[in-house]
């Protein structure tokens, strides 16, 4: 039994291999053109997005305020921070909490075994821009250990991060 060769559709054009492979210069040119058109389109989209965000009343009126019980840190009153500076300002604020926790621990004869900062982001409901929405500092302390005092099993287990 003989299998007939596959039938090519009438619109298919068969070319010799030398004509189906583009030259390297043509391929490089095609890639360059594609990248340039995507980059131009991307830049226009980013510029339009930034212009819309600059006009967003929600972003313009956003205020930051500390809601902890620590009255010795910044942002005790509602404060406007530009979106460009919000991440560093919030992180710096959380570092203030860290340094104060360290100071209080030393005053109480305790040592810090864990310290972490988280900075949160959210999406503006009006313009869709991602913004820094706040932060939190977590600190864990224990009684200070003497230099050559062995740690108890409870100390070892409590010094391990959860999770």
ABEGO torsion letter per residue (X at the ends): XBBBBBBBBAABBBBBAAAABBBAAAAAAAAAAAAAAAAAAAAAAAAAAAAAAAABAAAAABBBBBABABAABBGABBBBBBAAAAAAAAAAAAAAAAAAAAAAAAAAGBBBABBBBBBBBBBBAAAGBBBBAEBBBBBBBBBBBBAABBBBAAAAAAABBBX
